[in-house]
Every structure is written in structure tokens, then in C-alpha cells.
């Protein structure tokens, strides 16, 4: 049974790799499903940062880097 599944997966992979458009679509879909930084997921963060700006307060030691 495992050999049948492996053969089936291998055939599906070969079909996927032969069609450039299908391969690209699969890669993009996988990226969108797994990446935490896609446009749809980041958009609410950007909007919140614009409506509720919070600025970091850096210690005085860090200011020396910007004044060099």
C-alpha cells in the first residue's frame, strides 16, 4: 500500500513540475498559507500602527549612534 501511495505522489509531483504556471501557483499558495507576513495579514498591523502610533523610548546610550 505504501508503494502505491508513493507512486501516486510521485506521479502527482511530476505533473506539477511539468506545468510552470501550476507550479508557480502552488508555490505562491503554499507561501500565503504558511508565511506570517503576507499582505492580507500585515495590512491590519499597518493600519493599527497608523491609527494608534506608539513610539519606542530608546535609552540615552543609543542616541550616540545617530549623532556620529
Protein Blocks (a to p, Z undefined) as FASTA:
>chain_A
ZZmmmmmmmmmmmmmmmmmklmmmmmmmmmmmmpckbfklmmmmmmmmmmmccdddddfk
lmmmmmZZ
